[in-house]
């Protein structure tokens, strides 16, 4: 069953985007946050993903 990219409902620092990406790829959310917040251009991508990605339903 394919998994969709969604915001995380459990691993949230701001909006759950980095946690959702980390869960999707099976990596640490710290690494994803480090990439997003040390690269200036990726801030725009982050803001776009906040609006685009759906919330993962909490169980």
N, C-alpha and C positions, 0 to 999 in steps of 0.2 A: 504494500500500500504506500503510494508516494506521500511524502510529507510536504506540506505547503510552508512557505516562509511567512511567519507571523510574529507579532510582538510577543515577548514572553510574559506570562502572567505571574511568574515566580521570581525570575532573575531580572529585577528592575532597579536601575539606579536613577534614571530620569523617566523614560517612557517605555522601556522594554525592548527597544530596537536592537541594541547590542546583544542583549540576552537572547533574543529570538534568533539572531544571526548565528550566535555561538551554538545554540541548541540545534539549529538546522545543519551546521557543518560538523558538529560534534567536537568543538574546541572550547577552550577556556574563554569566558566572557571578558576576562581581564585583557587578553590579547586583542580582542575585537575593539574594546574601549580604547586601548592604547593606540591602535591604528586610526580610529576615528578622531580622537582628540589631539593627535600630534601632527596630523596632516591638515593644513588649512582648507583645502578644497573639499575635503570629505565632510566638513561641517554642513555644507549645502546639501550633500547627498543624505546626511543624517536627517536634516529638517524635512527633506522630501519624503524619506521613508517613514517619518512620524505620521505624515498625512496619508500615505498610501497603504501601509501595512494594516491588516486587520488584527484585532485583539484575539489572542488565543483564549478559548473558553476555559475558565478555571473549573477544576473537577471538584 
